[in-house]
Amino acid sequence: MIKIEKIKKSFGSLEVLKGIDINIKKGEIVSIVGASGAGKTTLLQVVGTLLKPNSGNIFINNIDIASLTEKKLAKFRNTNIGFVFQFHQLLPEFTALENVCIPAFISNISKKEAEDKAKDILHFLSLDNRLYHKPSELSGGEQQRVAVARAIINNPSVILADEPSGNLDSKNKKELHNLFFSLRDEYNQTIVIVTHNKELSEMSDRILTIKDGVILN
């Protein structure tokens, strides 16, 4: 599903990723752990095509990311990759339902089809009674579940999560952690999670440790 070969990434003279090689199978849940500054988020952003590596190759679903034009890359990202961040980044002026629909609208899915699909996902996430609430009217856990719904509206093959439970209390952390496994079972998605949370990483199928820009295991 994801093949990463000899990825290097520098910011000026600072070399953050120093030749990363990873293979991740379809339907696998992989956690990337390591100290702050080790390169975890940079790696996730490179895999998510948000950052270009200085060298190396990335293949997602056997597609060579480097071969795509900017326009094709943007379309590929919107339809194949879902992002979940520590800060949910919901648009405050829109309802939960509207926030979830945004990636579908970008993909030119009709309003009715997008809303029907969003409602199905929000039902799966036990948010039926929060469809028309704005983010300020939702709890932290509810906001993060809306962010997850937004990430999967286009049925992406890959979900990339960066410290997804970092801002949640222990109860909501546990619910979110279990949610990732429910998503994998329901939609067969491949999930890569950057986390400092020991409980979440130990639930994963595999843990990759990054240190000083290199994968240790």
C-alpha positions, 0 to 999 in steps of 0.5 A: 500500500505504501512504499517509501524508499531512501527518503531524505528531507532537509530544511536548509542545512538541517537534515531531518530525514536521513534515508527512510525505508518503510513498507506498509501493507493494506489494512495495516495500522502502524504507529510512528514513535520517537522523541520530539524533533526526531522527524515524525511529523516531517515524515508524515507530511512527506508521506501525505504529499504535503512536503516534497522530499529532497530525494527518494521515492514514495509509492502509494497504491503503486503510484509513483508520487513524484510522477504526478503534476501539481494538479494531479497530485492535489486530486490524488491527495484529496481522494486517496489520503485522509488527514487527522491532526492534533488540532482538528482544524474544523471551520468554525462557521460551518456545522459538523455536517458541512465540515465533513462534506468539504472534501467531497465538494472539492471532489465534485460530488453532488451536495445530496450524495455528499450529505448522505455519505456524511450522515452515514459516517457521522451515524457510524461515529455516533454523532447523529444528534450533532449534525447541525452543531458548529464546532464551538457547540461540540466537546473536544472528543466530538470535534475530533470525531467530526475531523475523522469523519471529514478525513474518510468522506472520500473513502481514502485508502490511507489515513494519516494521523498526527498526534490525533489524541494529543488534546483529548482527556483519557476517556476521549483518547480511549474512544478515539484509539478504538475508533481507528480500529473500527474504521479499519474493520469497517472500511479496510483503510491503512492507517499511519499514526504519529503519536507519543501515546504509549497505549495507542502505539501498543494497540497498533499492528506495528510500531516504528521508532524514529530517532535522529531522522532514521528508522531504528526498527 
